[in-house]
Amino acid sequence: MIDFIKHFDFMAYAVVLEKKDIDPGYIQKSNISLYNHTLKELLLRVSKSDQVVVIDGEAAKKHAGKVRAYLRQNLKAKGIEKTTIRFVDSRKDSLVQIADIIAGAIARSYKDKTDAQKYLNLLKDKIVKIDIIKL
């Protein structure tokens, strides 16, 4: 699949949050905050005004109001005014499916898999930047 998508015109930015470095109590207590923080960090790195952000996850829809409010507040504070946030089911959105494949390749590169770098190397011309973020 990566061989197929690498021929399309796109760029990928990613943030990596190493869960092993996070206090397990924090994750259990505020999973939505962790989600919000990670999204905010990514958007602050790549955001522009008048953008549409599409978030994968039917499960995330139940927190959509909180996520939208958090992101708008934090992006506006950094001068990013107009951001439309949509939640979609990745099974119905081919662009989100491509993003899932890219995220999977990046995640695999942070694990002890023998083929981890193979997938990342296939996308090397498409991945602009991967930042490791801390809490």
C-alpha positions in Angstrom: 0.0 0.0 0.0 2.8 2.4 0.8 4.3 1.7 -2.7 1.0 2.9 -4.1 0.4 6.0 -2.0 4.0 7.3 -2.2 3.3 8.4 -5.8 0.6 10.9 -4.8 1.4 14.6 -4.1 1.3 15.1 -0.4 3.5 16.1 2.6 3.3 14.6 6.0 4.2 16.2 9.4 4.0 14.1 12.6 4.5 14.4 16.3 5.5 11.4 18.4 4.5 11.2 22.0 6.4 8.4 23.8 3.8 7.0 26.1 6.5 5.1 28.1 7.8 8.5 29.3 4.3 9.5 30.7 3.1 8.8 34.1 0.4 6.1 33.8 -1.7 8.0 36.3 -1.8 11.0 34.0 -3.0 8.9 31.1 -5.8 7.3 33.1 -6.8 10.6 34.7 -6.9 12.8 31.6 -6.8 10.8 28.4 -8.7 13.5 26.6 -6.2 16.1 27.8 -3.4 13.9 26.4 -5.2 13.7 23.1 -5.9 17.5 23.0 -2.3 18.3 23.9 -0.9 16.0 21.1 -3.2 17.5 18.5 -2.4 21.0 19.6 1.4 20.4 19.4 1.0 19.0 15.8 -1.3 21.9 14.7 1.0 24.5 16.2 3.8 23.2 14.0 1.9 23.0 10.7 -1.1 25.3 11.1 -2.1 28.1 8.8 -5.3 30.3 8.9 -8.3 29.2 7.0 -7.5 25.5 7.3 -9.7 22.4 7.7 -8.5 19.8 10.2 -10.0 16.3 9.8 -9.7 14.1 12.8 -10.1 10.3 12.5 -12.2 8.7 15.1 -15.8 7.9 15.7 -14.9 7.5 19.4 -13.4 11.0 19.5 -16.8 12.4 18.4 -18.2 12.0 21.9 -15.5 14.5 23.1 -15.8 16.7 19.9 -17.0 19.8 21.7 -14.2 19.7 24.3 -11.6 19.0 21.6 -12.8 21.9 19.4 -13.0 24.3 22.3 -9.5 23.4 23.5 -7.9 23.6 20.0 -9.6 26.9 19.1 -8.6 28.5 22.3 -5.0 27.3 22.1 -4.6 28.0 18.4 -6.2 31.5 18.6 -3.7 32.3 21.4 -1.0 31.6 18.9 -2.5 33.7 16.2 -4.2 30.9 14.2 -7.7 32.3 13.8 -9.8 30.3 11.4 -9.7 26.5 11.8 -12.5 24.2 10.9 -12.4 20.9 12.8 -14.3 17.9 11.4 -14.5 14.4 12.9 -14.8 11.5 10.4 -14.9 7.8 10.3 -11.7 6.7 8.5 -13.5 3.8 6.9 -15.4 6.4 4.8 -12.6 8.8 4.1 -9.7 7.7 1.8 -7.4 10.6 2.8 -7.7 9.7 6.4 -6.9 6.1 5.5 -3.7 7.3 3.9 -2.9 9.3 7.0 -3.4 6.2 9.0 -0.9 4.3 6.9 1.6 7.0 7.3 1.1 7.2 11.0 1.4 3.4 11.2 4.7 3.5 9.3 6.0 6.2 11.7 4.9 4.4 14.8 6.5 1.2 13.6 9.8 3.0 13.2 9.7 3.7 17.0 9.3 0.0 17.8 11.7 -2.9 17.7 10.4 -4.3 14.4 12.9 -5.8 12.0 11.2 -4.0 9.0 10.5 -0.7 10.8 12.9 1.4 8.7 11.8 -0.2 5.4 8.3 1.5 5.6 9.7 4.8 6.7 12.3 4.8 3.9 9.5 4.3 1.3 8.0 7.6 2.6 11.2 9.6 3.2 10.4 12.0 0.4 6.9 12.7 1.8 7.6 13.1 5.5 8.7 16.7 6.1 9.3 16.5 9.8 8.7 14.3 12.8 8.9 16.0 16.2 9.1 14.2 19.5 7.1 16.0 22.0 7.2 15.8 25.8 4.6 16.6 28.4 
